[in-house]
Amino acid sequence: MLEKYEFINHTADIGIKVKGKSLKDLFSNAGYAMFDILVEIKDVKPEENLTIKIPGGQIEDILADWLRELLLKFNIDGWVLKVFDVYRVDESGLEATVKGEKMDPLRHRLKTEIKAVTYHNLKVYKNGNIWKAQIIFDV
């Protein structure tokens, strides 16, 4: 089984490398990784659906915008998310359904605060049959 993500060394922030069997999987795994860093994800119940749409552009921009939109759902709207079903991602944009629930401080343990998704060393590439991305979060 392909690991969804791993941490990479970064002095002040949190860096991750994300993997996926497809570009859709890569984006799904990036969303999962970010929420796994934010909260104890095993406690999140995928009870409600949200639709996410990101406009087109370069694939790195779409990835950054995707993660920023998810972070906004967490910080502003109070969503904790666990399932990330990306059903379209290409240069024309992204469409996805994400599943989770509203934050409950009695059940959801916060782990690490993420202030922002950065462009620092952001890259998306294909290595053989595996898609990979490197992302740095400002914490």
Secondary structure, DSSP 4 states (H G I P E B T S, - for coil): ---SEEEE--SSSEEEEEEESSHHHHHHHHHHHHHHHHB-GGG----EEEEEEEE-S-HHHHHHHHHHHHHHHHHTT-EEEEEEEEEEEETTEEEEEEEEEE--TTTPPB-----EE--TT-EEEEETTEEEEEEEEE-
